[in-house]
Amino acid sequence: MESAKSPLAVALADERLGKGWRRSRKTARTVAVLSALIAAAVLYGLFDSFRVRPGESQPERQTVASVDLRIGNPAGAAERGEARAKADVEAGRLQLQGFGSAPARAPQLKQRFGVTWVSKGREATLLTQAYADAYNRVVQAEIERRHGREALDELVRDSDVALQPKKEQP
């Protein structure tokens, strides 16, 4: 193999230092080849240890997502209102839900029939109105069962204005 140095520089170095100044590159090449082989073996070992072997593990089960379509749905709000009213009736609470301020006779209705007025806010939305209507239907049926139809008519007549949401006037 030829040297990268010019022949004149090699001749001058041979004359000055003698023929032994040039070392054999065989050892350096052998070390380089062995290092490359060791590096390749290490890389192969790493890739082999990290590869996915078929059949060793089961794939993860797919997660099934469910969406509750009752959220934001007036029918779902009505179901929740009925369920809550039934729970309140079983607990012995009779409440009517409405929007705006309580009717003027709310304290008298509480004394006479045991019915409490619950205000759900100033204005009704579609969902809150559906919830309150369903809740009130269940409670009114219980009031009719306990006190009779005349008591229910009086109660609804007295609180009818408050049970309905206030309409905005144009």
C-alpha positions, 0 to 999 in steps of 0.5 A: 500500500502506498503512503499518503506522503510524497515519495520525496518525503518518504525517501528523506525520512528513510535516510534520516530515520532509517527503514524502521520508522514505518510500522506495519498497519496490520495490527491497527486494521485487525483491531478495527475489524474486531471492534466493528465485529464486536459492535455489530454483535452488540447491536444485533443482541440489543435489537434481538432483545427488544424485538416483538416476538409473536405469540409471547403476549396477547394483544391488549383488549380493545376498550369499548367507550360508551356515551351517555346520550341522556346528558343534554337530552330533555328525556334524560333530564326528565328521567333523572327528575322522576328518579329524584322525586321518587327518592324524595317521596320515599324519604318523606319530603314533598317539594315542588320545584319552580323558577323565579321567586316562591309563591306568596302562599308558600309558607301556608302551603308548607303548614297545610300540606307539608309541601316545600317550595324549591326555586331552581333559578330565575330562568328555565333552560330546556333541561332544567324545565324538563327535570322540574316538570318530571319532578313535579308530576311525581310529587303532585301524584303523591300529594293527590294520593295523600290529600285528595284531588281538591287539595292538589287543585288548590295547591296547583292553582296557588302555585301555578304562576310560580311553577311555569318559567317566566317568558321573556316579553318582546 
